[in-house]
Amino acid sequence: MLRGKVLSRQTTIRPLSGRAGGQYTVKTLTKLRAVALIAACIAQACTANTQAGRIARPTIDACALLDAKEIGRVVNMPMEAGVRKNIGATPDGAFSSTCVWAVRSEPVGRDETNAPFGGRSFVILNAIRWPSEDMAHRFLDPFYIAAERGELPVQPIRKNVGDAALWWGDGLAVTRENTGFGISVFVPNSHVDRPGVREEMLAARVLARLDESRAPTRAWKHR
């Protein structure tokens, strides 16, 4: 569990002790931090605008942006089908969706049973779509704010992915037109060349699907 979210400059993210007086392991705390951080950053980005009601609401389905087989090829492990959990409509007229793909048939240690998703390894994608592109530009801002307060494991590193992107130490945050998404991979792999390489590979697939979904609209606009 986490106490606090990055919802304002006064709140913080702090890990709590595990159940029964024990402490979460470093692996579990990393998962907790990443899951809470992306949700909190989305919440902050979504509450910074009050144009809801004046613009048609968009929708998005995070589970439609990746599939288990292509994730499995990237992480080199079999994955279960994605499980979707939508936050739904937000105060500023955006729509937020989350999807989680867990590793299939993975043994879980007793010290990890209180971790997210029962301690299983997983890939998580949070996607949010705003009514307009200018509203999506603020998606990365909360990550920089969290870094200023010392709440990230590393300083954000800009990445040449999508329209704008950053690596925050536990995941990759990306914007494309009026959509932003954050993706984190918590699947062990000793052969990763550098941190974030698997997230970048999966982000490329997400971007391809986003572009494919917009192709008919772009063609109509150019008629």
N, C-alpha and C positions, 0 to 999 in steps of 0.2 A: 504494500500500500504506500501511497505517497501523501504527504501533508502539504497542501497548497498546490497552486498551478500558476503558470505564467500568465495571469489574467490582468495584472497591473504591475506597476513598478515597485509596489510595496510587497507583493506576494512572492514566495519562494518555493522551490522544490526541495524537499528534505525527506530522505528515507527514514522509515520507522523500523523498529525491531520486528522480527518475525513472530509468529504465534508461539504460544507456550514458552515465552521468555527467551526464545532463541533469536539468533541474528540471521538475516538473509545473507546468502553467499554473494560474492562479487558478481557472479554471473546473473543471479536473480535481480540484484539491484540495477544492473545495467539494463535488463529487460524492462523493469519497472520505470526507470528513468526515461527510457526512449518512448514507451507507450504513453506515459503521462505528458511528456514534453510535446510531442506532436499534437496531441489532443488539446493541450493548453494553448499552443501557438495558433492553432486553428480557431479556437474560441476567441482569442484576442484579436486576430485579424478580422473575424466576423462581426465583432461588436464595435469596430471603429467607424462604421458607416451607418447612416440612418435613412437610406433611400428606399427601404423596403416598402412595398405597396404601390410604388410608382413605376416599377419595372417588372416585366414578366419574370416569374421564377424559373430558373433553369433546374435541371436534374442531372444526376450522375450516379453510376453504379460502379463502385470500386472493383467488384468481383468480375465485371465484364472487361476490365482493362488488362488482366493477366489470367493465365490458366495454370493449373497444377502441373501439367506436363512441361511447359516451357520454364517454369520455375525450377522443376526437378532437374532439368538439363543444366541450368545455371549453377545450382547448389550441389549437384551430383548426389541427390538423395530423392527417394520417392516422396511425393507430397499428396496429402489429402485434398479434396475439393475445397475451394474457398468458402468461408462462412462470413456472410455479410451482416453488418450491424450499422444501420444508417442513423446518424444524428438527425438527419432530415433538414427541414427548412431552418434557417438561422435568422436572427433579427434584421440583418441587412439585405435579405432577399436571396442569399446564397443557399446552396444545398450541399450537405456534407455526408460522405459515405465512407465506411471502413470495411476492409476485407482482410481476413486472416487465413493463411494456408499453413497447416501444421504438418510436421514430418510424420509419415505413416509408420506405425508399429515401432515407435521409439521407446526404449526403456528409460524410465525416469527415476532418478535418485531420490531417496527419502527426504533429503534436505532441500529439494526443489519443488515439492508438492504444493507449496504456497505461492509459487511464482506464477506469473501470468500464464494462462492456458495449461495449468497443471504441471508446469516445469518442462513442457515439451518444446523442442526447437520449432521455430516458426518464421514466416515472412509476413509482415504487416504492411498494408497499403492504405493510407488515408488520402482521400481525394475530395476536393471541394471546388464547386463551380459557382462563379459569381455572375450576376446579370451583365456585367461589362468588364472589359479588360482593365480599365483604370482602377477598378475596385480590387482586382487580383494582384496588383503590383505590391500591395502591402503584405502579402503572404510571408515574405522572408524577414520582414522587420522584427517580429517577436524573437526570432532566433538570435539576431544581433543584440537585442535587449537582454536576453537571457545570458549571452556570453559576457556582456558588460557586468552583469551581477555575479559572474562566476558559477553559473548553473549548468554550463556545458562542459564536457570532458576535454574539449579542445576549442580553440578559436575557430569560428566558421571559415571554411576555405571555399572560395568561389570556384565553381565548376562550369565548364563550357558544355552545358546540357540544357536543352530546351531554350526558352527565352532568357531565363536567369535561373541559377541554381547554387546551392551551397551544401557542403558536407559538414555536419555538425558533430561528428564523432561517433554517433550511434546510428546515423541514417543520412539520407539524401533528400533535400527539399528542392522542388523544381516548380517553375511556373511555365505555362504555355497559354498565351492569349488570355482567356478569362478563367483558366483552370489552374489550380495549384495542387500539388500532391507531395506527400512525404512517404518514403519507403525505407524500411529497415529489415535487414536479414539477420536472424539469430539462429543460424544453422552452422555447426562446427565444420571448419574446412581448413586444414593446415597448408593447403596449396594455394591460398589466395596471395597474389603478388603484392597487393597493397590494400589498405583499408578502403572500402567503398567500391571496389571494382565490381562486385556482384550487384550492388544497388544500381550502379551506372548501367550495367547490362540490362537489368530489368526495367530501368527507367526508359531505355531506348524503345522497349516493346510497348510500354505505356504510351509514350509519345507517338509511336506509329499508329496505335489504335485511336488516339485522340485526333490525329490528323485525318485518319480514314473516316472518322465519324463526321468530320467537318467538310469533307470533300464535296458532297452534294450541295451544301450551303454556299461554298465558295463558287462552285460552277454556276449556281443560280444568280449570284450577285454579278457575275461577269457577262451575263446574257444581255 
